[in-house]
């Protein structure tokens, strides 16, 4: 979105413009979907996958390379979020993708990228997944990546480190990687990448058996020995089960989980197992990727995921907050679409909750195997605000959500009690979260939904206790799925208010004090993704529309919607609105994996400011 900011706009005028813009963005089918931007590893790995499968198209490669080059920073690196530092592994993968596109190692932009990789420790220091990609093409040795045996597929669900001990996004990635790791395929490229090596061949230190990292390092060494001569019948059984598990979980749109990592690994794993490119499963998977591909100005880029259910629920709530009637055409079309997206089939969550009936909603257009608690809570609240009869779907969604409460009283995103920390110590788990414990933002959304529904006082009160225990010493709450403490606090205070917690409650006052202390001089709020790793960044960052709105929603819930801090925030939103009623927000305010993977949700900059303006001006 472009254009000059509108100066001295009354917040009420900004609200009217914001609502009009939000209406314009609705699809004729009733849904909303903002573009979802991540980093260039999506595009690099798409090209690498196509090279592996032998379907690399010159036109696609050229368009993707233009996008990748355009995202390179002046210092030659690629970052994981807008304004962030160069990332070693992202830069290495982008470099190799550009070599695929014909960029030579002696070109200036390539030389600076390679120098950064070498200075950071070279390929030797990149994450495991980067080195797995290089191993697929003979650019790294399979002996030097952690072993991942398909026999893990045979472990029962009660045994530690079984597949269901991992978060859904991790297990969907691990399953195909066990096949790839068993076959160790090598499909050479017409170039080498020695220029990315640091030359440091120092042996790794031996690990002690006195701690879990050391024990698991020894286990990895043992698995490497086993991989040289696996038990034939056991290996065949494990590979068959992994293949069947993958095929059974392909979604209607051809994806796996509606997200990029398991999608590309599943296609390669099945290809290794003998699935030709024209096999129906492969053809559906490759065709489905087209719907996740954006084309603009001769460039081609891949969305790591799509968020229509989430975006539509938020848009409905925003319009309702702004006074749009339930029988308005935009509302009824959106609600009808949401109702029809309800999941009514079992998924992996059944492993931990076998007696629980299906219900809920997923994040994407098609992801019936993995509905999530966060979307379900938000959709229920949206449907209650819209004029469509969705009673049965709401009832099933609420019951399913209650049944997904974890033993400690909180709620996680996709699974219940998925908290085995041992998984995080495995040698191949050096990137992103691999378990799905309860979080403050998801728990808050459920508490808010249950309060508004008037359902299950016991479950709701347990959730409130969990939230109180999770409050940080500084008064904020950690945000798992949004950046970061501004997001967590912006979710919790509205939930506590909906549940009847007094604005004078000490936990609420501490949170308000934190928000006031972290308001920027310009009146807005912002928080940099580096806050996940560096406490100095907590509550600090350039003001953004979505994060300012989260802070305003929290202040409003705490009875501070007309106070000085809120007034300054409202003025900032009004002053930074663009002529078309939107807001510009290049900053990433969504979280995939804290510390590793961040998201710029294209609709956040619209729905949350409309919510905040509407509630504070109401």
C-alpha positions in Angstrom: 0.0 0.0 0.0 1.3 3.4 -0.9 0.5 7.1 -0.6 1.2 9.9 1.8 -0.1 9.8 5.3 -3.2 11.9 6.0 -2.4 14.7 8.5 -4.8 16.0 11.2 -7.6 13.5 10.5 -10.2 13.2 13.2 -10.2 9.6 14.5 -13.9 9.3 13.7 -13.2 10.1 10.1 -10.4 7.6 10.1 -12.8 4.9 11.4 -15.3 5.6 8.6 -12.5 5.4 6.0 -11.1 2.3 7.6 -14.4 0.5 7.5 -14.9 1.5 3.8 -11.5 0.1 3.0 -12.2 -3.1 4.8 -15.4 -3.6 2.9 -13.6 -3.1 -0.4 -11.2 -5.9 0.5 -13.8 -8.6 0.9 -14.0 -11.3 -1.7 -17.3 -11.9 -3.5 -17.4 -15.3 -1.8 -17.5 -13.6 1.6 -14.0 -14.1 2.9 -11.1 -11.8 3.5 -7.4 -12.8 3.0 -4.4 -10.5 3.3 -1.1 -11.4 1.7 1.2 -13.3 4.1 4.8 -12.2 3.8 7.7 -14.1 5.4 11.3 -14.3 4.1 13.0 -15.6 1.0 13.7 -19.1 2.2 10.2 -19.9 1.0 11.2 -18.9 -2.6 14.6 -20.4 -2.4 13.4 -23.7 -1.2 10.6 -23.8 -3.8 13.3 -23.5 -6.5 15.4 -26.1 -4.8 12.5 -28.5 -4.6 11.7 -28.0 -8.3 15.4 -28.7 -9.1 15.2 -31.8 -7.0 12.1 -33.0 -8.8 13.4 -32.1 -12.2 10.7 -29.6 -13.0 12.7 -26.3 -12.7 11.0 -23.9 -15.2 13.2 -21.1 -16.6 10.4 -18.5 -16.5 9.5 -19.4 -12.9 13.1 -19.4 -11.9 13.8 -16.0 -13.4 10.7 -14.4 -11.8 11.6 -15.9 -8.4 15.2 -14.8 -8.7 14.1 -11.2 -9.3 12.1 -11.3 -6.1 15.0 -12.8 -4.1 17.4 -10.3 -5.5 15.0 -7.5 -4.7 14.9 -8.5 -1.0 18.7 -8.5 -0.6 20.0 -5.8 1.8 22.7 -3.3 1.0 25.2 -5.4 3.0 24.6 -8.4 0.8 22.5 -10.4 3.3 18.9 -11.5 3.6 17.0 -10.9 6.8 14.1 -12.8 8.4 12.0 -9.7 8.9 11.8 -6.1 7.8 14.6 -4.1 9.3 16.1 -7.2 11.0 19.8 -8.3 10.9 21.1 -10.5 8.1 20.5 -14.2 8.8 23.1 -16.8 8.0 21.0 -19.6 6.9 18.5 -17.5 4.9 21.4 -15.8 3.1 23.0 -19.2 2.3 19.7 -20.6 0.9 19.0 -17.4 -1.1 22.6 -17.6 -2.5 22.2 -21.2 -3.7 18.8 -20.4 -5.3 20.4 -17.5 -7.2 23.1 -19.8 -8.4 20.3 -22.0 -9.7 19.0 -19.0 -11.6 22.4 -18.4 -13.2 23.9 -15.7 -11.0 27.7 -16.2 -10.9 29.8 -16.3 -7.8 31.9 -13.4 -9.0 29.0 -11.0 -9.3 29.1 -8.3 -6.7 25.8 -9.1 -4.9 26.9 -12.8 -4.8 30.4 -12.0 -3.5 29.1 -9.9 -0.6 26.5 -12.6 0.3 29.2 -15.4 0.3 31.5 -13.2 2.4 28.8 -12.8 5.0 28.2 -16.6 5.1 31.9 -17.3 5.5 32.2 -14.7 8.2 29.3 -16.2 10.1 30.9 -19.7 10.1 30.0 -20.9 6.7 27.7 -23.7 5.7 29.1 -25.5 8.8 27.2 -23.0 11.0 23.9 -23.0 9.2 20.8 -24.6 10.6 20.2 -28.3 10.1 17.4 -27.8 7.6 19.8 -25.7 5.4 22.4 -28.4 5.5 19.7 -31.0 4.6 18.8 -29.0 1.5 22.5 -28.9 0.5 22.8 -32.7 1.1 20.0 -33.3 -1.4 22.3 -32.0 -4.1 25.6 -33.4 -2.9 26.7 -30.0 -1.6 26.9 -31.3 2.0 27.5 -34.8 3.3 24.5 -36.8 4.7 26.9 -38.1 7.3 27.1 -34.6 8.7 23.4 -34.0 9.4 21.5 -35.4 12.3 20.0 -38.8 11.7 16.2 -39.1 11.5 15.2 -42.7 11.1 11.7 -43.7 9.8 11.4 -46.2 12.6 10.2 -43.2 14.7 6.9 -43.8 12.9 6.5 -47.1 14.7 6.8 -45.7 18.2 3.5 -45.9 20.2 2.0 -42.6 21.3 2.9 -43.3 24.9 6.6 -43.6 24.3 8.8 -40.5 24.6 9.8 -38.9 21.3 7.0 -40.5 19.4 5.7 -38.5 16.4 2.8 -37.0 18.4 5.2 -35.6 21.0 6.0 -33.0 18.4 3.8 -30.1 17.4 1.6 -30.7 14.4 3.8 -28.5 12.1 6.9 -30.3 13.3 5.4 -33.9 12.9 4.2 -33.1 9.4 7.8 -32.1 8.5 9.5 -35.0 10.4 7.5 -37.7 8.7 8.7 -36.9 5.2 12.2 -36.2 6.4 12.4 -39.7 7.8 11.9 -41.0 4.3 14.4 -38.6 2.8 16.9 -39.3 5.5 16.6 -43.1 4.9 17.2 -42.9 1.2 19.8 -40.1 1.3 19.2 -39.0 -2.3 21.8 -37.0 -4.1 20.8 -35.2 -7.3 23.9 -33.1 -8.3 23.7 -29.5 -9.5 26.0 -28.2 -12.2 28.0 -26.1 -9.7 29.6 -26.3 -6.3 29.4 -23.8 -3.4 32.8 -24.1 -1.8 32.8 -20.4 -1.6 30.3 -20.7 1.2 32.5 -22.9 3.4 34.5 -21.3 6.2 37.3 -23.9 6.0 37.1 -24.6 9.7 37.2 -28.4 9.9 37.7 -28.6 13.6 36.1 -31.8 15.0 33.1 -31.3 17.3 33.7 -31.8 21.0 32.5 -35.0 22.5 29.4 -34.6 24.6 28.9 -35.8 28.2 26.3 -38.4 29.0 25.4 -36.5 32.1 22.9 -34.2 30.5 20.1 -34.7 27.9 21.9 -32.8 25.0 24.9 -35.1 25.5 22.8 -38.2 25.7 20.9 -37.2 22.6 24.1 -36.5 20.7 25.2 -40.1 21.5 21.8 -41.3 20.4 22.3 -39.5 17.1 25.7 -41.1 16.7 24.1 -44.5 17.3 21.4 -43.8 14.8 24.0 -42.9 12.2 25.6 -46.3 12.8 22.2 -48.0 12.5 21.5 -46.2 9.2 24.5 -47.9 7.6 22.8 -51.3 8.1 19.2 -50.9 9.2 17.0 -54.0 9.9 15.4 -54.7 6.5 11.9 -55.8 7.6 11.7 -53.1 10.2 12.9 -50.4 7.8 10.4 -51.5 5.1 7.6 -51.4 7.6 8.6 -48.0 8.8 8.9 -46.5 5.3 5.5 -47.9 4.3 3.9 -46.4 7.4 5.6 -43.0 6.8 4.4 -43.0 3.2 0.9 -44.0 4.1 0.8 -41.4 6.9 1.8 -38.6 4.5 -0.6 -39.6 1.8 -3.5 -39.8 4.2 -2.9 -36.2 5.4 -2.9 -34.5 2.0 -5.6 -31.8 2.1 -8.2 -31.1 -0.5 -6.2 -28.2 -2.0 -3.1 -30.5 -2.5 -1.3 -29.1 0.5 0.0 -30.7 3.7 -1.2 -28.7 6.7 -1.7 -25.7 4.5 1.9 -24.7 5.2 5.1 -24.7 3.1 7.6 -26.9 5.0 5.7 -30.2 5.1 4.4 -29.5 1.6 7.8 -29.4 -0.1 9.3 -32.2 2.0 6.3 -34.5 1.4 6.5 -34.0 -2.4 10.2 -34.9 -2.3 9.7 -37.8 0.0 7.0 -39.3 -2.1 9.1 -38.8 -5.2 12.0 -40.7 -3.6 9.5 -43.5 -2.9 8.7 -43.7 -6.6 5.8 -41.3 -7.1 6.1 -39.8 -10.6 5.4 -36.2 -11.2 2.1 -37.1 -12.8 0.9 -39.3 -9.9 -2.4 -37.8 -8.7 -0.9 -37.0 -5.2 2.1 -35.3 -6.7 0.1 -33.5 -9.4 -2.4 -32.2 -6.8 0.5 -31.1 -4.5 2.3 -29.2 -7.3 -1.0 -27.6 -8.6 -1.9 -26.5 -5.1 1.3 -24.5 -4.8 0.1 -22.3 -7.6 -2.6 -20.9 -5.3 0.1 -20.0 -2.8 2.1 -18.1 -5.5 1.9 -14.4 -5.9 2.9 -12.7 -9.2 3.6 -9.0 -9.3 5.7 -6.7 -11.5 7.5 -9.7 -13.1 8.3 -11.2 -9.8 7.2 -14.5 -8.3 7.0 -15.2 -4.5 5.5 -18.0 -2.4 3.3 -17.5 0.6 4.3 -19.8 3.5 0.7 -20.1 4.5 -2.7 -18.4 3.9 -5.0 -17.1 6.6 -8.6 -16.6 5.2 -10.5 -18.1 8.2 -8.5 -16.0 10.7 -8.7 -12.9 8.6 -12.4 -13.2 8.0 -13.2 -13.8 11.6 -11.2 -10.7 12.6 -12.8 -8.6 9.8 -16.3 -9.6 11.0 -15.5 -8.6 14.6 -14.0 -5.3 13.4 -17.0 -4.4 11.4 -19.3 -5.3 14.2 -17.3 -3.2 16.6 -17.7 -0.3 14.1 -21.5 -0.6 14.2 -22.1 -2.6 11.0 -25.4 -4.4 11.5 -25.6 -8.2 11.7 -27.9 -8.4 8.7 -25.5 -6.3 6.5 -24.6 -8.1 3.3 -20.9 -8.1 4.1 -21.6 -9.7 7.5 -24.0 -12.4 6.3 -21.8 -13.4 3.4 -18.8 -13.7 5.7 -20.6 -15.6 8.4 -22.1 -18.0 5.9 -18.6 -18.7 4.5 -17.2 -19.2 8.0 -20.0 -21.5 9.0 -19.3 -23.7 6.0 -15.6 -23.9 6.9 -16.3 -25.7 10.2 -14.3 -28.9 10.5 -16.3 -32.0 11.2 -13.7 -34.8 10.8 -11.1 -36.2 13.2 -7.5 -35.1 13.1 -4.2 -35.7 14.8 -5.6 -34.0 18.0 -7.6 -37.2 18.6 -4.4 -39.0 19.7 -4.5 -37.0 23.0 -8.3 -36.5 23.1 -9.7 -39.7 21.6 -13.2 -39.3 23.2 -13.6 -35.7 22.0 -16.0 -35.1 19.1 -14.7 -33.1 16.1 -15.4 -29.4 15.9 -13.6 -26.1 15.4 -12.1 -24.2 12.5 -8.7 -24.2 10.8 -6.6 -21.2 9.7 -6.5 -21.9 6.0 -8.9 -22.7 3.2 -8.2 -26.4 3.5 -6.7 -27.9 6.6 -9.2 -30.3 8.1 -6.6 -32.5 9.8 -5.5 -29.6 11.9 -8.2 -27.2 13.2 -6.8 -24.9 15.8 -8.1 -23.5 19.1 -7.2 -19.8 18.3 -9.2 -19.7 15.1 -12.1 -21.5 16.7 -12.4 -19.1 19.5 -12.2 -16.1 17.1 -14.7 -17.6 14.7 -17.2 -18.3 17.4 -17.0 -14.7 18.6 -17.4 -13.5 14.9 -20.4 -15.7 14.2 -22.2 -14.5 17.3 -21.9 -10.9 15.9 -23.2 -11.8 12.4 -26.7 -12.6 11.1 -26.4 -16.3 10.1 -27.7 -19.3 11.9 -24.7 -21.3 12.9 -25.9 -22.8 16.2 -24.8 -26.4 15.6 -21.3 -25.3 14.3 -20.8 -22.9 17.2 -21.9 -25.6 19.8 -19.5 -28.2 18.3 -16.7 -25.6 18.2 -17.2 -24.5 21.8 -17.3 -28.1 23.0 -14.2 -29.0 21.1 -12.3 -26.0 22.4 -13.3 -26.8 26.0 -12.1 -30.4 25.4 -8.7 -29.1 24.2 -7.9 -27.4 27.5 -4.5 -28.6 28.8 -3.9 -30.1 32.2 -2.5 -26.9 33.5 -5.6 -24.9 32.6 -4.2 -23.1 29.5 -4.8 -23.7 25.8 -2.3 -24.3 23.1 -2.9 -23.8 19.4 -3.3 -27.3 17.8 -2.9 -30.0 20.5 -3.5 -30.6 24.1 -0.6 -31.2 26.5 2.0 -31.2 23.8 4.7 -30.1 26.2 7.6 -32.7 26.1 10.6 -30.4 26.4 12.9 -33.3 25.5 11.9 -32.9 21.9 13.6 -29.5 21.8 16.9 -31.0 22.7 17.2 -33.3 19.7 20.1 -32.5 17.4 17.9 -31.7 14.4 15.7 -29.3 16.3 17.7 -26.2 16.0 15.1 -24.1 14.1 11.7 -23.0 15.4 9.4 -24.4 18.0 8.8 -28.1 17.9 6.3 -28.4 20.6 3.0 -26.6 21.2 2.6 -25.6 24.9 -0.2 -23.3 26.1 0.3 -19.6 25.4 -1.2 -16.5 26.9 -2.7 -15.2 23.6 -4.5 -18.4 22.7 -5.7 -18.9 26.3 -6.9 -15.3 26.4 -8.9 -15.7 23.2 -10.6 -18.8 24.6 -11.4 -17.2 27.9 -12.9 -14.3 26.1 -15.0 -16.6 23.9 -16.2 -18.7 26.9 -17.1 -15.5 28.8 -19.1 -14.2 26.0 -20.8 -17.5 25.4 -21.5 -18.0 29.1 -20.1 -21.5 28.9 -18.2 -23.7 31.3 -17.4 -21.4 34.3 -14.9 -24.0 35.6 -12.8 -24.2 32.4 -12.9 -20.4 32.1 -11.8 -19.8 35.7 -8.9 -22.3 35.2 -7.9 -20.3 32.2 -7.9 -17.1 34.1 -5.7 -18.6 36.8 -3.3 -19.7 34.1 -3.2 -16.2 32.7 -2.5 -14.7 36.1 0.3 -17.1 36.6 1.7 -16.3 33.2 1.9 -12.6 33.7 5.5 -11.3 33.4 7.2 -9.6 36.3 7.0 -6.3 34.3 3.2 -6.6 34.0 3.0 -7.7 30.4 2.2 -11.0 28.8 4.3 -12.9 26.3 2.8 -13.2 22.8 3.4 -16.6 21.1 1.7 -15.9 17.8 2.1 -12.1 17.6 5.0 -9.8 18.4 5.2 -9.9 21.2 4.4 -8.5 24.7 2.2 -5.9 23.1 0.3 -8.7 21.4 0.1 -10.8 24.5 -1.1 -8.0 26.6 -3.5 -6.8 23.9 -5.1 -10.2 24.0 -5.3 -10.8 27.8 -6.8 -7.6 29.0 -9.9 -7.8 26.8 -10.3 -11.4 27.9 -10.1 -10.5 31.6 -12.6 -7.7 31.1 -15.0 -10.1 29.3 -14.7 -12.5 32.2 -15.6 -9.8 34.7 -12.2 -9.0 36.1 -12.3 -5.5 37.5 -10.2 -2.8 35.9 -8.9 -2.1 39.4 -7.5 -5.6 39.7 -3.7 -5.4 40.4 -2.8 -7.6 37.4 -4.7 -5.2 35.1 -3.2 -2.1 36.7 0.3 -3.5 36.3 -0.4 -4.2 32.6 -1.7 -0.7 32.0 1.4 0.8 33.6 3.5 -1.4 31.3 1.6 -0.1 28.2 1.9 3.5 29.3 5.6 3.1 29.9 6.2 1.6 26.4 4.2 4.1 24.4 6.4 5.8 21.8 7.0 9.5 21.7 4.9 9.7 18.5 1.9 8.2 20.4 2.0 4.8 18.8 3.3 1.4 20.0 5.7 -1.0 18.4 7.8 -4.0 19.3 10.7 -5.5 17.3 10.8 -9.3 16.7 14.2 -9.3 18.4 12.3 -9.0 21.7 12.0 -12.8 21.7 15.7 -13.1 22.2 16.9 -9.8 23.6 15.1 -8.3 26.6 16.3 -4.8 25.6 13.8 -4.9 22.7 10.7 -5.8 24.8 8.1 -3.3 24.1 10.5 -1.3 21.8 10.2 -0.7 18.1 8.9 1.6 15.5 5.2 2.4 15.9 3.0 0.2 13.7 -0.8 0.3 13.1 -1.5 -3.3 14.3 0.6 -3.0 17.5 -0.8 0.4 18.3 -4.3 -1.1 17.9 -3.4 -4.0 20.2 -2.3 -1.5 22.9 -5.5 0.5 22.5 -7.7 -2.6 22.7 -6.0 -3.4 26.0 -6.3 0.1 27.4 -10.0 0.2 26.4 -10.6 -3.1 28.1 -9.0 -1.8 31.3 -11.3 1.3 31.3 -8.6 3.6 29.8 -10.1 4.0 26.3 -10.5 7.7 26.8 -7.4 8.4 28.8 -4.4 10.4 27.7 -2.4 7.4 26.4 -5.3 6.1 24.4 -6.0 9.6 22.9 -2.4 9.9 21.7 -2.7 6.4 20.2 -5.9 7.3 18.4 -4.4 10.4 17.0 -1.4 8.5 15.7 -3.7 6.0 13.9 -5.7 8.8 12.4 -2.6 10.8 11.3 -0.9 7.8 9.7 -3.9 6.5 7.8 -3.4 6.6 4.0 -5.9 8.4 1.7 -7.5 5.0 0.7 -8.4 4.3 4.3 -5.6 1.8 4.9 -2.4 1.9 6.9 1.2 1.1 5.7 3.0 -1.5 7.7 6.2 -3.1 6.3 7.1 -4.3 9.8 6.5 -7.9 10.7 4.1 -8.2 13.7 3.1 -11.9 13.4 5.1 -14.8 14.7 5.6 -18.3 13.3 8.4 -19.4 15.5 9.7 -17.0 18.2 13.3 -16.2 17.4 13.3 -17.8 14.0 10.4 -17.1 11.7 8.1 -14.0 11.5 5.1 -13.0 9.4 3.7 -9.8 8.0 -0.1 -10.4 7.9 -1.4 -8.1 5.2 -4.8 -7.6 6.9 -3.6 -6.9 10.4 -2.9 -3.3 9.5 -6.6 -2.9 8.6 -8.7 -5.0 11.0 -7.0 -4.1 14.3 -7.0 -0.3 13.8 -10.7 -0.5 12.9 -11.4 -2.5 16.1 -9.4 -0.1 18.2 -10.9 3.1 16.8 -14.4 1.7 17.1 -14.1 0.5 20.7 -12.3 3.6 22.0 -14.6 6.0 20.2 -17.8 4.1 21.1 
